[in-house]
Amino acid sequence: MTHSLHRSGTSESQRGDYVWFMYQSKGINDKNIAPKAMEFIAAAEAAGSENWGDVKSGSILEYPLEEIKSKISDKSRLRGVFTSREQVVKFLEIMKEKDTGLSIVIAGLLDEVLPACKEAGVTPHTINYSLGVWGKKDLLPSEETLAVTTMCGHHQIAPQLVEKKVEEVRRGRKTPEEAAKELALFCPCGIFNQVRACKLLVEQTKGQL
């Protein structure tokens, strides 16, 4: 999915950032989604997905798991994040066995995702590439800020909010973990990686705490 492709930051910081999606195709396999979605949720939980959600109801960082499950419908779109390649492999292995017939999308660095697919015994059907940002890049926020804001593909996290959280961490008003979770709440899809965000906030305030 293109809105998950343009996550900024160093390659090293992105090695702990993998997005997963469940997608049905309209008019092909978009009926009776709930039981299949439950298989995805079970697999994500088993693999240790740190954040996930249904854009129709929100993420597990904001709502109880059972509430999200109760709202699953044929229009649900499950999305989430992993923080290690091992989690991706386990998730793919489980979903390969379940064979729900729904599309699985994994986004991340290709030199991490492709080996994970091979290890799990699955072959990618399609690969999308991010070609970077073009145009007047001097109008963009700093690279440090973009590394955080681009983890919400629908850009629901304002650069100024990230800067505010950095300042709160710097002044000791919030821990990096608290600030990262507060930022994650603005991304209802569940693809914001609060674990990576915490590390990025620590990096931005290093030597200033």
Secondary structure as GFF3:
##gff-version 3
##sequence-region A 1 209
A	DSSP	three_ten_helix	2	4	.	.	.	ID=ss1
A	DSSP	alpha_helix	11	14	.	.	.	ID=ss2
A	DSSP	beta_strand	18	23	.	.	.	ID=ss3
A	DSSP	alpha_helix	33	47	.	.	.	ID=ss4
A	DSSP	beta_strand	51	54	.	.	.	ID=ss5
A	DSSP	beta_strand	58	59	.	.	.	ID=ss6
A	DSSP	alpha_helix	65	70	.	.	.	ID=ss7
A	DSSP	beta_strand	78	82	.	.	.	ID=ss8
A	DSSP	alpha_helix	85	98	.	.	.	ID=ss9
A	DSSP	beta_strand	103	107	.	.	.	ID=ss10
A	DSSP	alpha_helix	110	120	.	.	.	ID=ss11
A	DSSP	three_ten_helix	137	139	.	.	.	ID=ss12
A	DSSP	alpha_helix	143	149	.	.	.	ID=ss13
A	DSSP	alpha_helix	159	170	.	.	.	ID=ss14
A	DSSP	alpha_helix	176	184	.	.	.	ID=ss15
A	DSSP	alpha_helix	194	204	.	.	.	ID=ss16
###
